[in-house]
């Protein structure tokens, strides 16, 4: 972990038990900070928080408030993204090849008992793994269109959308070919390169999305290209190759 981010991580580690108390089971880092590739002032802090029960709306408001406070306090980061789930859901059969895999293979323990000890050993060529990790893009696209339409007409308002959607698209493209690549990674550029080796006609689009996943722009044309072109194509190809992800309960 780059030294510049250690105070941010220490603050998150100290404050999560303060705001969630005994309801907190464990917490994890993921993304560029634990990977060691974060850039000061450009990278965000990515957290996954497991509660002992399913999160409530109040829990989600708490996560947003904590993220806002950390972002305001530490100039080293550009935003905080927090995934919030109940422990039982993370360990459930339904999430074994999605959130369970994410915790076990792509997250770094920060607090509490590591759930990875209760999850299986994963193989990148397991067919359910590809289907269940990112096989829901077709369901996401209508929601993305709504978020784009509702966003303020400013560069600042669109940048977080570009970053979020870029990352989702790159991860979808990578898991489309993950079994053939025979491994996994959380580096967006590496993901895009792996995808491009099998889909050269779309390689440039995914490499651009990987760049925007780290350095987003607030360009409406980029967002429209995601929901009108790259996203629908990826969703269709994913369904053709891997099938459709099992439905999840509404948060």
LINJO-V907816 format. One record per pair of residues at least 24 apart in sequence whose C-alpha atoms are under 10 Angstrom apart, sorted by the first residue. I is the first residue (numbers start at 0). J is the second residue. D is the distance in Angstrom with one decimal. If there is no record, write none. Layout:
BEGIN
I/J/D  I/J/D
END
This chain:
BEGIN
0/31/8.8  0/32/5.9  0/33/5.3  0/34/6.7  0/35/4.6  0/36/8.0  0/37/8.2  1/31/9.8  1/32/7.2  1/33/8.3  1/34/9.1  1/35/5.8  1/36/7.7  1/37/7.2  1/38/8.6  1/39/9.1  2/32/10.0  2/35/9.5  3/32/9.9  3/37/9.4  3/38/9.0  3/39/7.2  3/75/7.0  3/76/9.7  4/32/7.2  4/33/9.4  4/35/9.7  4/37/8.3  4/38/9.2  4/39/7.9  4/42/9.9  4/44/9.0  4/73/9.0  4/74/9.9  4/75/6.7  4/76/8.0  5/32/9.2  5/75/10.0  6/73/8.4  6/75/9.4  7/44/8.2  7/69/7.3  7/70/9.0  7/72/8.8  7/73/6.7  7/74/9.5  7/75/7.9  7/76/8.1  8/32/8.9  8/33/9.6  8/44/8.2  8/45/10.0  8/46/9.7  8/69/9.6  8/109/8.6  9/109/9.4  10/69/7.8  10/72/10.0  10/73/9.7  11/44/9.4  11/46/8.9  11/65/8.3  11/66/8.8  11/69/7.7  11/109/9.1  11/110/9.9  12/109/6.8  12/110/6.8  13/110/9.4  14/65/8.0  14/69/9.7  15/48/8.6  15/61/9.7  15/62/8.8  15/65/8.2  15/110/8.9  16/110/8.9  16/111/9.9  18/58/9.1  18/61/7.2  18/62/8.7  18/64/10.0  18/65/8.3  19/48/9.9  19/50/8.3  19/58/7.9  19/61/8.3  19/62/9.3  20/50/9.8  21/50/8.8  21/51/8.2  22/49/8.9  22/50/5.5  22/51/5.3  22/52/7.1  22/53/9.7  22/54/9.4  22/58/9.9  22/85/9.6  23/48/7.6  23/49/6.5  23/50/4.6  23/51/6.1  23/52/8.8  23/85/9.3  23/86/9.3  23/110/9.1  23/111/8.1  24/48/7.9  24/49/5.5  24/50/5.0  24/51/5.4  24/52/9.0  24/85/8.7  24/86/7.1  24/110/8.1  24/111/5.9  24/112/7.1  24/113/9.1  24/114/9.3  25/49/5.2  25/50/7.0  25/51/8.7  25/86/8.5  25/108/7.8  25/109/7.4  25/110/5.1  25/111/4.2  25/112/5.9  25/113/6.8  25/114/8.0  26/50/8.7  26/81/10.0  26/82/9.8  26/83/9.3  26/102/9.9  26/106/9.3  26/107/8.7  26/108/6.3  26/109/5.3  26/110/4.9  26/111/6.6  26/112/8.7  26/113/8.3  26/114/9.7  27/81/9.8  27/82/9.6  27/102/8.0  27/105/9.6  27/106/5.8  27/107/5.3  27/108/4.5  27/109/4.7  27/110/6.8  27/111/9.0  27/113/8.6  28/81/9.5  28/102/9.5  28/105/8.8  28/106/5.6  28/107/5.0  28/108/6.5  28/109/6.4  28/110/9.5  29/101/9.3  29/102/8.9  29/104/9.9  29/105/6.4  29/106/4.8  29/107/6.1  29/108/8.9  29/109/9.9  29/185/8.4  30/105/8.0  30/106/8.0  30/107/9.3  30/185/6.6  30/186/7.8  30/187/9.6  31/185/8.1  31/186/7.7  31/187/9.7  31/213/9.2  32/76/9.7  33/105/9.9  33/106/8.5  33/107/6.9  33/108/9.9  34/105/9.6  34/106/9.7  34/107/9.1  34/185/8.3  34/186/8.4  36/186/8.9  37/75/9.4  37/76/8.9  37/213/9.2  38/75/7.9  38/76/8.2  38/77/9.6  38/213/9.3  39/74/7.8  39/75/4.7  39/76/6.4  39/77/8.5  40/73/8.9  40/74/6.0  40/75/4.5  40/76/5.1  40/77/5.8  40/78/9.4  41/74/9.3  41/75/7.5  41/76/6.2  41/77/5.4  41/78/8.8  41/213/7.6  41/214/7.1  41/215/9.5  42/75/7.7  42/76/5.4  42/77/5.4  42/78/7.6  42/79/9.1  42/212/9.8  42/213/6.9  42/214/8.3  43/70/8.6  43/75/8.5  43/76/5.0  43/77/4.8  43/78/4.8  43/79/5.4  43/80/7.2  43/213/8.9  44/69/9.1  44/70/8.6  44/75/9.5  44/76/6.5  44/77/7.6  44/78/6.5  44/79/4.7  44/80/6.2  44/81/8.3  45/78/8.8  45/79/6.0  45/80/4.9  45/81/6.0  45/82/8.1  45/106/9.7  46/79/7.7  46/80/6.2  46/81/4.7  46/82/6.2  46/83/8.5  46/106/8.8  46/107/9.5  46/108/10.0  46/109/9.1  47/80/8.4  47/81/5.6  47/82/4.6  47/83/6.0  47/84/7.9  47/101/9.9  47/102/8.3  47/106/8.0  47/107/9.5  47/108/9.4  47/109/9.4  48/81/7.1  48/82/6.1  48/83/4.9  48/84/6.4  48/85/8.3  48/86/9.0  48/109/9.5  48/110/9.2  49/82/8.5  49/83/6.1  49/84/5.1  49/85/5.4  49/86/5.3  49/87/9.0  49/88/9.2  49/89/7.9  49/110/9.8  49/111/9.3  49/113/10.0  49/114/9.1  50/83/7.5  50/84/6.2  50/85/4.7  50/86/5.6  50/87/8.8  50/88/9.8  50/89/9.9  51/84/8.8  51/85/5.8  51/86/5.4  51/87/7.6  51/88/9.9  52/84/8.1  52/85/4.9  52/86/6.6  52/87/7.4  52/88/9.0  53/83/8.7  53/84/6.2  53/85/4.2  53/86/7.5  53/87/8.0  53/88/7.8  53/250/9.1  54/83/6.8  54/84/6.1  54/85/6.1  54/86/9.7  54/250/8.6  55/83/9.7  55/84/9.6  55/85/9.7  55/250/8.9  56/250/9.2  58/83/8.3  58/84/9.9  59/83/7.2  59/84/9.7  77/159/9.9  78/159/8.8  80/163/9.6  84/250/9.2  86/114/8.2  89/114/8.2  89/115/9.9  89/118/9.4  90/114/7.7  90/115/9.1  90/117/7.6  90/118/7.1  91/118/9.6  93/131/8.9  93/245/7.8  93/246/9.1  93/247/8.1  94/131/7.9  94/132/8.9  94/245/9.5  94/247/8.9  95/119/8.2  95/121/9.7  95/127/9.3  95/128/8.5  95/131/8.6  95/132/9.6  96/121/8.5  96/125/9.0  96/126/9.5  96/127/6.4  96/128/4.9  96/129/8.1  96/130/8.3  96/131/5.7  96/132/6.4  97/127/9.0  97/128/6.9  97/129/8.7  97/130/8.7  97/131/5.4  97/132/4.4  97/133/7.9  97/134/9.8  97/244/9.6  98/131/9.0  98/132/7.5  99/132/9.6  100/128/8.0  100/131/9.8  100/132/8.2  101/132/8.3  104/183/8.4  104/184/9.0  104/185/9.6  105/183/8.7  105/184/7.7  105/185/6.8  106/185/9.6  122/178/8.6  122/181/8.2  122/182/7.9  122/183/9.3  123/174/9.0  123/176/9.8  123/177/6.3  123/178/5.3  123/179/8.5  123/180/8.2  123/181/5.6  123/182/5.3  123/183/6.7  124/176/9.6  124/177/7.2  124/178/4.2  124/179/7.3  124/180/8.8  124/181/6.4  124/182/8.1  125/177/9.7  125/178/7.3  125/181/10.0  126/177/10.0  126/178/7.8  126/241/7.4  126/242/9.9  127/241/8.2  127/242/9.4  127/244/8.9  128/174/8.4  128/177/9.3  128/178/9.0  128/241/9.5  128/244/10.0  129/171/9.0  129/173/9.3  129/174/5.5  129/175/6.5  129/176/8.3  129/177/7.2  129/178/7.6  129/237/9.1  129/240/9.5  129/241/6.7  129/242/9.2  129/244/9.2  130/171/9.9  130/174/8.3  130/175/8.4  130/237/8.0  130/238/8.3  130/240/8.8  130/241/5.2  130/242/6.2  130/243/6.5  130/244/5.6  130/245/8.6  131/174/9.7  131/241/8.9  131/242/9.1  131/243/7.9  131/244/5.0  131/245/7.0  131/246/9.7  132/170/9.0  132/171/8.1  132/174/7.4  132/175/9.8  132/244/7.8  133/167/8.2  133/168/9.1  133/170/7.3  133/171/5.3  133/172/8.7  133/173/9.3  133/174/6.9  133/175/8.3  133/234/9.4  133/237/8.5  133/241/9.8  133/243/9.2  133/244/7.5  134/171/7.5  134/174/9.0  134/175/8.9  134/233/9.7  134/234/7.6  134/235/9.9  134/237/6.5  134/238/7.0  134/241/7.6  134/242/7.2  134/243/5.5  134/244/4.7  134/245/8.4  134/246/10.0  135/171/9.1  135/234/7.6  135/237/9.0  135/238/8.9  135/242/9.7  135/243/6.8  135/244/5.7  135/245/8.4  135/246/8.4  135/247/9.8  136/167/8.5  136/168/8.2  136/171/7.8  136/230/7.3  136/231/8.1  136/233/7.8  136/234/5.4  136/235/8.9  136/237/8.5  136/238/9.3  136/243/9.4  136/244/9.2  137/226/10.0  137/230/8.0  137/231/7.0  137/232/9.6  137/233/8.7  137/234/5.2  137/235/7.6  137/237/9.2  137/238/8.7  137/243/8.9  137/244/9.9  138/234/8.9  138/243/9.9  138/244/9.8  138/246/9.6  139/164/9.9  139/167/9.9  139/226/9.5  139/230/9.3  139/234/9.5  140/164/9.7  140/225/8.8  140/226/6.1  140/227/9.0  140/230/7.2  140/231/7.7  140/234/8.9  141/226/8.2  142/226/9.9  143/222/8.9  143/223/9.8  143/225/9.2  143/226/7.2  144/222/8.7  144/223/8.3  144/225/9.6  144/226/6.7  144/227/9.2  147/219/8.2  147/222/7.3  147/223/8.3  147/226/9.5  148/219/9.9  152/217/9.4  152/218/9.9  152/219/8.6  153/217/7.3  153/218/8.9  153/219/9.1  154/215/10.0  154/216/7.2  154/217/4.1  154/218/6.6  154/219/8.3  155/215/10.0  155/216/8.5  155/217/6.2  155/218/9.6  156/217/7.1  156/218/9.9  157/215/8.8  157/216/7.5  157/217/4.5  157/218/6.8  157/219/7.2  157/221/9.8  157/222/8.3  158/211/9.1  158/212/9.8  158/214/8.9  158/215/5.5  158/216/5.3  158/217/4.2  158/218/7.5  158/219/9.4  158/222/9.7  159/212/9.4  159/215/7.3  159/216/8.6  159/217/7.9  160/212/9.8  160/215/8.5  160/216/9.3  160/217/8.1  160/218/9.8  160/219/9.8  160/222/7.7  161/208/8.6  161/211/6.9  161/212/7.2  161/213/9.8  161/214/9.2  161/215/5.8  161/216/6.6  161/217/6.7  161/218/7.8  161/219/8.7  161/221/7.4  161/222/6.3  161/225/9.0  162/208/8.5  162/209/9.0  162/210/9.2  162/211/6.0  162/212/4.5  162/213/6.9  162/214/7.4  162/215/5.2  162/216/7.9  162/217/9.1  162/222/9.9  163/211/9.2  163/212/6.9  163/213/9.7  163/215/8.9  164/208/8.5  164/211/9.2  164/212/7.8  164/215/10.0  164/221/10.0  164/222/8.0  164/225/7.7  164/226/9.3  164/230/9.3  165/205/8.4  165/206/9.8  165/207/8.6  165/208/4.9  165/209/6.4  165/210/8.4  165/211/6.2  165/212/5.0  165/213/8.8  165/215/8.3  165/221/9.4  165/222/8.9  165/225/8.1  165/230/9.9  166/205/9.7  166/208/7.2  166/209/6.7  166/210/9.3  166/211/8.1  166/212/5.1  166/213/8.4  167/208/9.3  167/209/9.7  167/212/8.7  167/230/9.6  168/205/7.6  168/208/7.4  168/209/8.6  168/212/9.4  168/225/8.2  168/229/8.1  168/230/6.9  168/233/7.8  168/234/9.4  169/194/8.5  169/204/9.5  169/205/6.0  169/206/8.1  169/207/9.5  169/208/6.6  169/209/6.2  169/210/9.9  169/212/8.3  169/233/9.8  170/194/9.6  170/205/9.6  170/209/9.2  171/230/9.4  171/233/7.5  171/234/8.5  171/237/8.0  172/198/9.3  172/201/9.7  172/202/9.7  172/205/7.6  172/230/9.8  172/233/6.9  172/234/9.4  172/236/9.4  172/237/8.3  173/205/9.5  174/237/8.9  174/241/9.7  175/233/8.7  175/234/10.0  175/236/8.3  175/237/6.2  175/238/9.6  175/240/7.6  175/241/7.6  176/237/9.6  176/240/9.5  187/211/9.7  187/212/7.4  187/213/8.2  188/212/9.3  188/213/9.5  201/229/8.3  201/232/9.6  201/233/9.6  204/229/7.6  205/229/8.5
END
